């Protein structure tokens, strides 16, 4: 069993696990990005975004807490049309919040991006799934299709594990403690894969981005908030929905995915048997999302 080590090999390379020639080894895809842009949005916040692909339809991708564009891009690799990836306020190069930040604010960011680029479909990951729920509670018919990947919260606050991890990551970023950041990020990776080149590069690039752009302290309050006053308000969302959860992830309990799929009138639910789906079932996950959105 491989365990996490710090510092990493130079440039994320490992002598023990060299990458096969001509391709990267199995695991999560790399985070390297095309240059992003910033744009003042109609709701008053300037947000960082990246547009990939072309043609109709357009899909907006919303990331999880302390995540960003790089985390949602793998989910759109097989999705047809134009994809718009963005950073919520307090993340990346998007504006920091003026004070506290709420799910209403996150929903406003997602709506602004979707309206600005004419998105008719949306995918939300964890925090982004909560923001998508909040937007749909306000405007049930806003999207033609929606995907919720690892929803973490509906009308009850998240488990304390989410708040603990977010606080620890914020403290490490503020202290510019690279080793602490890397150790926290490594917890997202299955133990057996942590010494692989893809894991080292993933950790290095995530860490570099966090140290470069920082995180707004206000995001520490998000794990203590519910996305909705009452999940029953989502009963008016008639658009086809794909809800994806997994077992064994305390931060994203499968019960939340099951509750969400139950309240949505036109939902398809899939629960993976193990966590870290992007590491352990990447191909199946991306195919499941693309087939749903492209059909």
Secondary structure by P-SEA (a helix, b strand, c coil): ccccccccccccccccccccccccccccccccccbbbbbbccccbbbbbccccccccbbbbbbccccccccccccccccccbbbbbbcccccccccccccccaaaaaaaaaaaaaaacccccccccaaaaaaaaaaaaccccccbbbbcccccccccccaaaaaaaaaaaaaaaaccaaaaaaaaaccccccccccaaaaaaaaaaaaaaaacccccccccccccccccccccccccccbbbbbbbcccccccaaaaaaaaaaccbbbbbbbcccccccccaaaaaaaaaaaaac
